Amino acid sequence: MKSIENLKSWIGYRLFILFTLLIVIPLTIVGIVSYSNSIQVIEKNLQLYTEQLIGETANSINIYFNEVEKTMLKTSKQPSVTMAALKPDAVSSATPSAPHGNNNNQGTSVKTRWLIDDFKNLFNSHNDINRIYLATESGKLYSYPSTAFEKDFKPADAGWYKKAIAKNGIIWDSPFKDSKTGNTLVTTAIPVYPDDDSEKQPVGVLAIEISLNEISDKLNGMYVGKMNYPYLLDENGRILVYPDRQLPDKNIPRTEILNAINSSTSNSVNFKCVNSGILHKQFAVFKKIDSLGWTLVADIHMDELSSDAHALLFNVLIVGGITLLIAILISSLFSGALTGNIKLLMEKMQIQAIELSRKNNELDFIANHDPLTELPNRRFLMRRLESALEAAQAQDGILALLFLDLDRFKNINDSLGHDVGDLLLVAVSKRLLENVRDTDTVCRQGGDEFIVLIENAHDKSEISHISNRILESFKKSFVLKNHEINATISVGVSVFPDDGDTAEMLMKYTDIAMYHAKEKGKNNVQFFNKSMSHKVSRKSSLESDLHKALEYGEFSLNYQPQFELNTGDITGMEALLRWSHPRLGSIPPNEFIPLAEDSGLIIPIGKWVLETACTQAKRLYDGGLEIKTAVNISPCQFVQPGFVEMVSRVLDETQLKPHLLQLEITEGIAIYNEEHTISVLEQLKAMGVTTSIDDFGTGYSSLSLLRKLPIQTLKIDRSFISGVPENLDDISIINAITAMAKNLRLDIIAEGVEEAAQMDFLRSIGCDKVQGYYTGRPVPAEEFEERFLTAGYADSNL
């Protein structure tokens, strides 16, 4: 009996050893190897993502400080600055601060106002400027906004003054914290030379205090890992900018991070391990800011990102422990149960391996795809584009980039909500995929921008065919949450090798071509050509000047009369916006109005137009001329919340009777959002304001929609009138529009009438009213009053 027990014990012991060697040890090894591989994949993806993020952000900050230095150099050479520094006695200190606490408030000279105006314009055009100083060698200090200084304050004793004079060039002083606002500021200074001659002795120093809040805003929302933001360090390792405003000046990064930064001599992005603990590994990603000696840093704790891998290791250890217990139990009973338990353990191992593979695939997908549309993202596109360019160069192939931007997407978000906007982006991504080849790549650039990479194209005609097929597909509306949305796109195209041979050049040129398509009226395809670069430069300059045009009174209104065709009586006038640029002269409306719409400036400009036109209409009414005044309304204005209330408020303020105001909207507004459009038009009608469809016949509005709209007038587009009487197609279209309007009991205005023959034709078909150069050109308000209030209704050619 005892020998049998010993034999069972011997067999059980051997089974336990065999079970441990065959199952437990391999299971543990597999778990550790899988854990190590998972950590390596996570680290690699993390390195790629953070290097790109920190690199792009640091370059953006570098560009920002370079622009500040350019502004400093330009300002230091302005005549008002050099004059104040060279002849301080000629400049009163009515607004600037003078040394020793003395303000000579004896009146403000022309030169003072000149200097103050330049400082004020510079201050108002840059939100990040905290204060501007001009210190002269004679001891005067001018500042904007003004600041009280201590009695013994001497400009030449200021650190920035000494450094700028010593360097004889632009310097950046040490950052400091504003005692009033708590904002972190940095002062940059540059010497001022007489006659803009740097070979002469400086006569003063120009300094600007810059707030670092704009850089903080850039970093806000840039998560690195799960809970960390990038932050900006000065040369001493002090935190200058961090989205958590309570952190700067209180914490200094750990010694390991500072050592890694100080030991690096590279100006490129660095990715270094600063803590190699197994479960608490930490990395630092940083890039130095070239001109200031500062560093953009992000530190990442691997335990934030590797929880799945830790869970796997933990599960492997648990399974291993359970396996040991099972081995002891099985060995003490009988060997027949061994097979079943091995199978169970192998299944668990397989499940763990599948789960690990799934997690790795999820991480890779998240890193390379847009979470909303699940299309590849910009990171994926750039890698694919680089690879496609190498293949095309080796095979003398052709490829193209299509930059697609949804037209007026902001209006959809504003009027229907962001949830509908997101649904539209998903629907657009599906439609793009349906209209490209299987070999093409569709990516979401961000926002409402998409990019299509066309590889192995036969020629430009095939690229054009694909582009236009995409454009045509958007003629079919989108139905989302019971809303029928008519969306269009603008497409820019750049082609390898004609337009460029690098990814950066092709991306830049396709972007320029897309904006050219926007300028061409949207909803079209434009291939890049070199002349577009000049137009983009002009557009950028005009857009910058447009921000100041309203404030500086550069806008004006001209008024074009409208006449009753049968009687020749004047019945209305249309207000037409004009921009007189101080340097470039008259800017055409079709050039600056799209810029105003894209930048959002059309909202304040449109309000000014409505107020000015209503004021002029009331002046005519008081003078005895009771006519309607037509004002064009931008789609951006029409969908703006509170639009109807704004119109009502303007009528109240100008005391104009509502029936004397007619608002003109385009067909695009009418078909854009039927429910919203009808609601707004009903409210305007209830107020007594009339509405009309402008440029009718050029859009896609249907008869059924037209019947629903509470409008009173149709305006036949000038493109049809210009073909009369020679073009039979134009005549047929005008006849059809006139008959339809009569059946719907709508007034008809033909615009763009320039010849007597056109007038005779319109009279013969029963057109109600006309407007154009033949009956009266657009003129300023004073000339309009002189003609129609003083001289009567003469010269109408009716």
Buried (B, 14 or more C-beta within 10 A) or exposed (E): EEEEEEEBEEEBEEBBEBBBEEBBEEBBEBBBEBBEEBBEBBBEBBBBBBBBBBBEBBBEBBEBBEEBBEBBEEBBBBEBBBBBBBBBEEBBBBBBBBBEEEBEEEEBEEBBBBBBEBBBEBBEEBEBBBBBBBBBBBBBBBBBEBEEBEEEBBBBEBEBBBBBBEEEEBBBBEBEEEEEEEBBBBBBBBBBBBEEEEEEEBBBBBBBBBBBBBBBEBBEEBEBBEEBBBBBBBBEBBBBBBBEEEEBBEEEBEEBBBBBBEEBEEEEBBBBBBBEEEEEBBBBBBBBBBBBEBBBBBBBBBBBBBEBBBBBBEBBBEBBEEBBEBBBEBBEEEBEEBEEBBEEBEEBBEEBBEBBEEBBEEBEEEBBBBEEBEBBBBBBBBBBBEEBBEEBEEEEBBBBBBBBBBBBBBBBBBBBEEEBBBBBBBBBBEBBBEBBEEEBBBBBBEEBBBBBBBBBBEEBEBBBEBBBEBBEBBEEEBEBEEBBBBBBBBBBBBBBBBBBEEBEBBBBBBBBBBBBBBBBEBBBBBBBBEEBEEBBEEBEEBBEBBEEBBEEEBBEBBBBBBBBBEEEEBBBBBBBBBBEBEEEEEBEBEBBBBBBBBBEBBBEBBBBBBBBBBBBBBBBBEEEBEBBBBBBBBBBBBBBEEBBEBBBBBBEEBEBEBEBBBBBBBBBBBBBBBEBBBEBBEBBBEBEBBBBBBBBBBBEBEEEBBEEBBBBBBBBBBBBBBBBEEEEEBBEBBEEBBEBBBEEEBBBBBBBBBBEEBBEBBEEBBBBBBBBEBBBEBBEBEEBBEBBEEEEBEEBBB
